[in-house]
Amino acid sequence: MVMLSLQIDTPERWFSQVDENLDEILIDHAHCEKKAAGVAMNLLFAYVDNTKISRAMTEIVNEELEHFQMVLDLLERRDIQFRKLSPSNYGPKLHKLICKNEPDRAVDRLLVAGLIEARSCERFSLLKNHVHDEELQKFYGDLFESEARHHATYVRLACEIAPESTVHDRLHWLASQEAEIISEGDKRPRMHS
């Protein structure tokens, strides 16, 4: 987990949510991919004058939309209707931690996006090993690497804006807050509950 900047492992209670509500977890996964593309697109628009961010976000937007399509295809093969779900509290709680003033805001936006990718990466690895479904094992195994790469990209880009020591101190603090949010959990079965 150190590579991913996470400070705690997923609590055991999440596995019960997965076991009892796998269809809903899969639907939420589709929403997460769509939101991840939206976050990257927002960063692209907000920092369009930063060529490194623009190029990296273009790649991430394309990958996240491809993943969204892959999850929709998975749902369709399983006769699971994609539908609107109320989101978990995870993302909104993390986004409230973002500084309001630039350039700290840019650093925080990148680091929060990176932490969400890190938690997704961890969850994909856990799902791959937890579910007894060969299609899902392969599916989540295939997605693991790109989420880890996205996490690293977001942290690297933050280090282009602020000194590395500042970024790592801020990442450590944000990760401690992320750990508290994950510890609290969410009653709704979600990818980040």
C-alpha positions as CSV (number, residue, x, y, z in Angstrom):
1,M,0.0,0.0,0.0
2,V,2.9,2.4,0.5
3,M,3.4,2.5,-3.3
4,L,-0.3,3.6,-3.5
5,S,0.0,6.1,-0.6
6,L,-2.9,4.5,1.3
7,Q,-2.6,4.3,5.0
8,I,-5.2,1.6,5.8
9,D,-6.4,-1.6,4.2
10,T,-10.0,-2.0,3.2
11,P,-12.0,-3.0,6.2
12,E,-13.6,-6.5,6.4
13,R,-17.1,-5.0,6.4
14,W,-16.7,-4.1,2.7
15,F,-16.4,-7.7,1.7
16,S,-19.8,-8.4,3.2
17,Q,-21.2,-5.5,1.1
18,V,-19.6,-7.1,-2.0
19,D,-21.0,-10.5,-1.2
20,E,-24.5,-9.3,-0.5
21,N,-24.7,-6.6,-3.3
22,L,-22.3,-7.5,-6.1
23,D,-24.7,-6.2,-8.8
24,E,-24.9,-2.8,-7.1
25,I,-21.1,-2.7,-6.7
26,L,-20.7,-3.4,-10.4
27,I,-23.2,-0.6,-11.3
28,D,-21.3,1.8,-9.0
29,H,-18.1,0.8,-10.6
30,A,-19.5,2.1,-14.0
31,H,-20.4,5.4,-12.3
32,C,-16.9,5.6,-10.8
33,E,-15.2,5.2,-14.2
34,K,-17.5,7.9,-15.6
35,K,-16.7,10.2,-12.7
36,A,-13.0,9.6,-13.0
37,A,-13.2,10.7,-16.7
38,G,-15.1,13.8,-15.6
39,V,-12.5,14.6,-12.9
40,A,-9.7,14.3,-15.5
41,M,-11.7,16.4,-18.0
42,N,-12.2,19.1,-15.4
43,L,-8.5,19.2,-14.6
44,L,-7.8,19.5,-18.4
45,F,-10.0,22.5,-18.6
46,A,-8.8,24.1,-15.4
47,Y,-5.1,23.8,-16.2
48,V,-5.2,23.9,-20.0
49,D,-2.1,26.2,-20.0
50,N,-0.1,23.3,-18.4
51,T,0.9,21.1,-21.3
52,K,2.0,18.2,-19.0
53,I,-1.4,18.2,-17.3
54,S,-3.2,18.6,-20.6
55,R,-1.5,15.6,-22.2
56,A,-1.8,13.4,-19.1
57,M,-5.5,14.2,-18.6
58,T,-6.3,13.5,-22.3
59,E,-4.8,10.0,-21.9
60,I,-6.7,9.4,-18.6
61,V,-10.0,10.7,-19.9
62,N,-9.7,8.3,-22.9
63,E,-8.8,5.4,-20.6
64,E,-11.5,6.0,-18.1
65,L,-14.2,6.3,-20.8
66,E,-12.9,3.0,-22.3
67,H,-13.2,1.4,-18.8
68,F,-16.7,2.9,-18.5
69,Q,-17.7,1.2,-21.7
70,M,-16.1,-2.1,-20.5
71,V,-18.1,-2.0,-17.3
72,L,-21.3,-1.3,-19.3
73,D,-20.5,-4.3,-21.5
74,L,-20.0,-6.4,-18.5
75,L,-23.3,-5.3,-17.0
76,E,-25.1,-6.0,-20.3
77,R,-23.6,-9.6,-20.5
78,R,-24.9,-10.2,-17.0
79,D,-28.4,-8.7,-17.6
80,I,-27.8,-6.1,-15.0
81,Q,-29.6,-2.8,-15.8
82,F,-27.3,0.2,-15.5
83,R,-29.1,2.8,-13.5
84,K,-28.6,5.9,-11.4
85,L,-27.3,5.3,-7.9
86,S,-26.8,7.6,-5.0
87,P,-23.0,8.0,-4.6
88,S,-21.1,7.1,-1.5
89,N,-19.9,9.9,0.8
90,Y,-16.3,9.1,-0.1
91,G,-15.6,11.4,-3.0
92,P,-17.5,14.4,-1.6
93,K,-15.7,14.1,1.7
94,L,-12.3,14.0,0.0
95,H,-13.1,16.9,-2.3
96,K,-14.1,19.1,0.7
97,L,-10.4,18.9,1.8
98,I,-9.1,20.6,-1.3
99,C,-7.5,24.0,-0.7
100,K,-9.4,27.0,-2.2
101,N,-6.4,29.0,-3.5
102,E,-3.9,28.2,-6.3
103,P,-1.4,26.7,-6.7
104,D,-2.3,24.6,-3.6
105,R,-5.7,23.9,-5.1
106,A,-4.1,22.3,-8.2
107,V,-1.8,20.2,-6.0
108,D,-4.8,19.0,-3.8
109,R,-7.0,18.3,-6.8
110,L,-4.3,16.1,-8.3
111,L,-3.6,14.3,-5.0
112,V,-7.2,13.7,-4.2
113,A,-7.7,12.2,-7.7
114,G,-4.6,10.1,-7.1
115,L,-5.9,8.8,-3.8
116,I,-9.2,7.8,-5.3
117,E,-7.3,6.0,-8.1
118,A,-5.1,4.3,-5.4
119,R,-8.2,3.1,-3.5
120,S,-9.8,1.8,-6.7
121,C,-6.6,0.0,-7.5
122,E,-6.6,-1.7,-4.1
123,R,-10.3,-2.6,-4.4
124,F,-9.8,-4.1,-7.8
125,S,-7.0,-6.3,-6.5
126,L,-9.2,-7.3,-3.6
127,L,-12.1,-8.1,-5.9
128,K,-9.9,-10.1,-8.2
129,N,-8.9,-12.3,-5.3
130,H,-12.3,-12.3,-3.5
131,V,-14.9,-13.2,-6.1
132,H,-15.3,-16.7,-7.3
133,D,-16.2,-15.6,-10.8
134,E,-13.5,-16.2,-13.5
135,E,-14.7,-13.4,-15.7
136,L,-14.6,-10.9,-12.8
137,Q,-11.3,-12.1,-11.6
138,K,-9.8,-11.4,-15.1
139,F,-11.7,-8.2,-15.5
140,Y,-10.4,-6.7,-12.2
141,G,-6.9,-8.1,-12.7
142,D,-6.8,-6.3,-16.1
143,L,-7.9,-2.9,-14.6
144,F,-5.5,-3.0,-11.6
145,E,-2.5,-1.8,-13.5
146,S,-4.1,1.2,-15.1
147,E,-5.4,2.5,-11.8
148,A,-1.9,2.2,-10.3
149,R,-0.5,4.1,-13.2
150,H,-3.2,6.9,-12.9
151,H,-2.3,7.3,-9.2
152,A,1.4,7.7,-10.0
153,T,0.6,10.1,-12.8
154,Y,-1.5,12.4,-10.5
155,V,1.3,12.4,-7.9
156,R,4.0,13.1,-10.5
157,L,2.0,16.0,-11.9
158,A,1.5,17.5,-8.4
159,C,5.3,17.4,-8.0
160,E,5.6,19.5,-11.2
161,I,3.6,22.3,-9.4
162,A,5.1,22.2,-5.9
163,P,8.3,20.9,-4.3
164,E,8.3,17.2,-3.9
165,S,8.6,17.4,-0.1
166,T,5.6,19.7,0.1
167,V,3.6,17.3,-2.2
168,H,4.5,14.3,-0.1
169,D,3.7,16.0,3.2
170,R,0.3,17.0,1.7
171,L,-0.3,13.6,0.3
172,H,0.4,12.0,3.7
173,W,-2.1,14.3,5.4
174,L,-4.8,13.7,2.7
175,A,-4.1,10.0,2.9
176,S,-4.7,10.1,6.7
177,Q,-8.0,11.8,6.0
178,E,-8.9,9.3,3.4
179,A,-8.1,6.5,5.9
180,E,-10.6,8.0,8.3
181,I,-13.3,8.2,5.6
182,I,-12.7,4.6,4.6
183,S,-12.8,3.6,8.3
184,E,-16.2,5.3,8.8
185,G,-17.5,3.5,5.7
186,D,-20.9,3.9,4.1
187,K,-24.1,1.8,4.6
188,R,-24.6,1.9,0.8
189,P,-22.7,-0.8,-1.0
190,R,-20.3,1.1,-3.3
191,M,-16.9,0.7,-4.8
192,H,-15.6,3.2,-2.2
193,S,-18.0,2.4,0.7
